[in-house]
Amino acid sequence: MNKVSFYLVTDTHYFERSLGAEGAAFENYTRCEQYFLRESSSIVSAVFDRIAQDQETDIIILPGDLSKNGEKESHKSFVKELYKLKEKGKKIFVLTAGHDYNEYSRAYKDDMRIDVEGTSFDELYEFYKDFGYSEAVAFHQRTHSYMAQITDGVRMLAINCDSFNNPKGTMDEELMAWSKVQLDKAKEDNCSVFAICHYPIIPGVPVFDLVGDAKIKDWRTVASFLADNGVELALTGHMHIQSINEFYSEKGNRLIDICTSCLVGSPAKYRKITVDDTSTLKVETIDVGDFGMDLGGLESQEYFDRQFRRAIINRVCDALRSGDGISKYFKKLGLSFVENGTFGNLSNLLLLKIDKELAKIRIIDFIGEVGIGIFKGDMPYVKGTAVYNAISSVLKRFSFVIKRVEPKLSKGGDKIDLEKMLLDTIGNNKGFSDNDAEFKLR
């Protein structure tokens, strides 16, 4: 790939605070949310101010979920932030996604959830035409996908897989055929191409392969199509996770998927990506940092993580409180064990030996930490660590259940090794970081 440098900012979920972000209904909503509504506008403004100060890098790319939930006032305010950057000499390219057009746009006041004016998919073009659309080399009207000339010799294929006119998270045959034409034309014009897509092309962690909404549909086909047509790099979001993954097509061509976290909630990161004269790709992860609000004495990362930890624990506990009949009885037992039990209790129950350092750790605390760790990337629980050994032992105890479940999870002829999948999710065994990494491109 030719030389290029840009900032990657994903899932800004901008919310116009004046719409209303307070009261009992708001607090009830946010108890299970990873990101912040009330603070989002301040976070975006602070990060954009920092990016504007970089005199060497003038390109910013934002691949979707620009607003919280399509509130028209949120789009109006967010566009003003983009114009501020543009006035400082920055070139901005956006992609929209499902949270940008929505019939469920809401705000919060007192104990009420209030309906506010939303934004239709067709209206998004007018909002963002100055940020990629109007200057595109080619534009796919139905989905708002486009090809743009980013810099000399480098083009960007913006794949809108989350538009109103096609199934959610899909690159259908028509869009693929249109993309093939654009990729062939780029090759004729001696331009290298990278792609952006709101949905991850490659699952962020192995277990996400089992989650339907965690990656683009039929992802291996899409990844192979891109790799075999000269696209070696894809930049994605949606899952609010820090992950970098490689995929090789049957022809031996590589695709690198760099998925970046939600800007306005834990892990609260963005990236600076450069390709130098030797085609070396460098990925640098940057913390959101201070955004000018009173955080009650906490550092910004502590503030973000506290919210996410609480959201993970609340979601797990809420799931165990649901149900009826006999399932409700067993879930109640499970809830009590999760909330009050320790690793030591679990090991005694299953007749396992675990590291003494783990014995006093509460299961509920561990669930919170592992959840945060997965989304931050570079999970530390690799083979040989105490946690890896403990989880591996637990999984082996339940191997009879796993073997029954695996055939039901296996689809399209791909046999699932659930134990390996789970262990590879809690430990980064890829040989490179999910946050700061270098690759040699073609």
N, C-alpha and C positions, 0 to 999 in steps of 0.2 A: 504494500500500500504506500502511496505517496505521503509526504510529510503533512501532518495536520495536528492541531491541538484544540481541545474544546472542553467545556464543562458539561457534565451530565447531572441533571437534577430531575428526580422522578417523584411522582405521587405527592405533589404539593398540597393537594386537598384544601385549597384556599377557601376560607369561610369569612364572609363579610360580617364582622363582629356586631355591627349595629343592628343586624337582623334579630339578634337575641340569642345569647348563650349563657343562660343563668336559670336558677330555680331547680325545683325538685325533679322535674322531668328531664332536665339537662344532666343533672348529677346521676340519675338512674341510667340514662343512655351511656354516659361516658364510663361507667363502672366496668364495662366490658370492652372498651375501645382502646386500641393500641395508640392512636394518635390524638392530637389536641385540636379542638375547634377554636376555643377562645384565644389561644396563643398563635394560631396558624399565620395570621396576617403579619404579626410581629416577627415571626421566624423567617418567613419569606422575604420580608423587607430587609432584615439584617443580613441574610445570606446574599441577596442580590447586591447589596451595598458592598460586600466584600469582593464579590466577583467583579464588580465594576472597577475596583481598584487595580485589577490585574491588567497592566498595559500590554502584555505580550499575547494574551489569549482573548480573542474577540468573538468566539463562537459559543453559544449556549444551546443545549439540546434538552427538551423536556418531553418525554414519551408518555403523556397521558395522565388522566385523573388530575387535571389541573385544579378543579373546584371540589368542594366537599361533596355536593350532590346536585350539581347543575343549577344552583340558585343564580338567577340572572344578575342580582346585585354582586354576588361573589365574582362572576366573570367580569363585570364592569370594573371592579376594583383591581382584580388580578391583571387585566389588560393594561391598566395604568402603570402597574409595576413593570410590566414588560416594556412599555414605551419609555420609561425612565432609563432602562438598560440600553434600549436602542439609541436614545439620544446621546448616550455616552460612547457610541461607536460599536456597540455589540450587535452581532448578527444572531438572531434567535430563530430556532426551528422547533415547532411544537407538533405534537400529535394529540388528538383527543381520545377519550375512552368513555366507558359506561358511566362514570361518576360525573361526566361533564354535560350530559343531557339526561334528564330524569324527571318523571312525573311525580316523584316523591320528595320534592325540595321542601325542606322544613327548617324552622328555627325554634328556639326554646325560650319560654318566659314563664316565670312562676311554676305552677305545676302542669303547664300546658305545652304540648307540641303543636306549633303553629305552621300551617301550610303557607308557603311563600311562592312567588312567581318563579317558575322553572324556565329552562331553556330547551328548545327543540334541537334536534340534531342538525337540521338545515340552518338554524341560526348561528351555529358555531363557526361557519365559514366567515360570516361578516365580522365576528369577534376577532378571529385569528388570521385573517387573510394577509396581514402584514408580517406574519411570523412563519413563513414557509410556503403557504398555499399560493399566493399570487405570483411568487417568483419561481415556482416549480418548473422544472424541465418538462415534467408530465404530471397530470393530475387525474386520478381515478374518481369520477364524480360520485358514483354510488357509495363508495366507502370513505372518501376523503383520504385515501392513500395517495402518496406522491413521491416523485423522484426529484431531488434538489441537488444543485451544484454547490457543495460546501466550500470548496476552495479549488485551486488549480489542480486538475487531475484526480479529484476526489468527489464522488457523489454519495448521497445518502438515500436509501430506499426506506421510506416511512410506510410501514405496513399497518393499516388500521384494521385490526382483527376484532375490534369491539365497537363497531358502528351500528347505527340503527337498522341498516338495511341488510345485514348479514348475521347469521347466528353468532352468539357471544363466544369470543375466543376462537374464531375460525378464520383460516385462510382458505377460502373456497377455490374451486377450479377456475372460475373467471378471474379472480384476483391473482391467482398464481400465473395464469396465462398472460395477463397484463404485465405482471412483474417480470416474466421471462422476456417479453419484448423490450422492456426498459433495461434489463441487465445485458441483453445482447447489444443494444444501442450503446450502452456505456463502454462495452468492450471495443466496439467499432471506433469509439471516440477516445480510446486509450485512457479511460478513467477507471480507477479502482472504486469499489463500492462497499460500504458497510450498511447494515440495516438497523432500524429501530422498530420496536414493536412493543405495545403495552404489556401483553402477556409474555412471560418467559417462553423461549423456544425450547430450552432444556430445563427439566425440573430443577429447582434450586438445590434441593437435597434429595437423596434417593426416595425417601418415603413420600415425597410430593408427587411421585409418579402414580400413586394410588388416589390422589385427590383430583377430581375432575376439573376444578376451576383453578388449579395451581399452575397450569401451563397451557400452551396453545393446543387445541385438539389435533390429534394425529401428529404429535410433535416430531416423531422420527421422520415422517414423510416431509414435513416442512423443513426440518433441519437439513435433510439430505438434498432437498431442492435448492436451498440457499448455498450450501457448501459446494454442490456440483455445478453451480452457475456462478462461481467466482466470489461469493460472499463469505469471508472468513470471520467476520466480526458482527455480532448482534448485540444491541443495547436494549435492555428490557426493564420492567418494573412490576407493578401490580401486586406482587406477593410481599412487598415491604421487607425484603430480605437482602442481605449482603451475600452474594454468591457469584463465583466464577466457575464455569464448567466448560469442558470440551466434549465434542461429539465428532466421530468420524463416520462418514458415509461408507457404503459398501465399495465405492470407488476409491476410498482412501483419502477423501477430501475432508478437511477439518473446519468445524464451526466453533467459535468461542462465544459463549453467551455471558455477558456481564450484566447481572441483575443487581439493581441498586435499591436501597431501602427507601421507605417513606421519609420525606424531608422533615415532616412536622410531628414525628413521634418516634420512639425508640425503634431502631438504632439511631435515627436522626443523622444520616450521613449524605454526602454527595461526592461526586468524583471529578477529578481532572484526568483527562486521558490524552496522551500524546503518542504520535508515531513519528519517529525521527528519520533522518536520511538513510539509515541502515534498515528501515522497516522493522525497527524494534518498537513494540507496543508497550507503553508504560501506563499502568493503572495506579493512581494515587487516590486514596480515600481521605476525605476531610470531614471533621466533626462540625456540626452546626454551631456549637459554641454559644457564647452569650448572645441573647436577643433582646436585652433591655427591659426585662420584666422582673418583678420581685418573685423569686422562687423559694422564699421562706428559708433562706440560708443554704440551699442545696446548689451544687454545681449543675449545669444544664444536663449533663449526661445522667447524673443521679436522679434528676427530676423526670427525665424521659423514662428511665428504667423503672422507677417506682410505679409510674402509671401502667407500664406494660406488664410488670410483674403482677400487679393487682388485677389487671384485665385477664391474664392467663388463669390465675387462681379462681377468679369469679366464674369464668366460663366452665372450668372443670367442675367446680362445686355446683353450679347451676344445672349442669348436665346430670349430675348424680342426684339432684333433688327432683328431677322430672320422672315421669312414668307412673304406672298404677299396677295394682295387683301384686303378683309375686315379684315382678321386676322392681317395683318400688321398694319392697322389703330388702332385696339384695343390694339395691343402689344405696339405701340408707346405711346398711352395714359398710358398704364401700366408702361412703362419704365420711363416716366416723373414722374409718381407718386412715383415709387420706388426710383428714384434718388433724388427727391426733397421733398417728403412727409414725414410727421412725424406721430407718433402714435396719436397725437392730431387730425391731419387731418383725419386719418382713423376713429377715434371714432366719429368725427362729421359727416362724410359721412354715417356711419352706425347707427347713433343715439345711441351711446353707451357711458356709463360712464366708465372711466378708472382712475387709480391712477394718480394724478397730476405729480408724478415723471417721468412717462412714456411719458407724452404729448409732450415733446420737443425732444425725441429721434427720430433720423432719421430712416426711415424704412430700408434704405440701410445699415446703421451701425448695426442695429439689426440683419439683415440677416447674416452679417459677423460674429458677435459675437456668434449667435446661432449655425452657422455652425462649428466654431472652438470648441465650447463647446460640441457639440455632439461627435466629434471625440476625445476629451480629456477625455470623460467619466464623470460620476457623475454629470449629468446635474442638476442644482439647482432649476429649475422652477417647483417645486412640488405644489400640491394643497394648496391654501391659499396665495401663493406669488402673487405679483402684475402682473407679466408677465403671470403666469398661468391663472389668472382670466381674463386678457385681451384677451389672445388667446382663452380661452374657450368661451368667449362672442362672439368673431368673428366667431368661428366655429358654434355656435348656430344660428347666423344670416344666415349662409349658410347651415343650416341643410337640406333644401329642395334639394339642389344640392348634398350634401353628401349622402342622402338616395337614390338618383338615381345612384350615382357612385358605392356604396357598392356592389350591386349584380354583377356588371361587374368585380369587383376586387376579389370577393369570388370564390375560386377554390377548387375542390376536396371535396366539402361539408363543408368546413370551412367557416363559416359566418364571414365577416369582420366588426368590429366595428371601422370605420375609425376615429371617433372623439376620442375614447379612445386610439387608436393606436398612434395618433399624440400627444396627451397629455402625454402619457407614454414615448414618445420619448424625450420630452423636460424636463422631470423630472425623476430622478432615484428613483423609488419606490420599488426597489427589496429588500431592507433591508441590503444590503452589498455594498461595494465600487467597482467601476470598476477598481480601481488602486491598492489599498492595502487591502487585505482581508485574512480571515482565514476560513477554512472549515474542518470539521471532516470527514475523509474518512472511507470507510468500513474497 
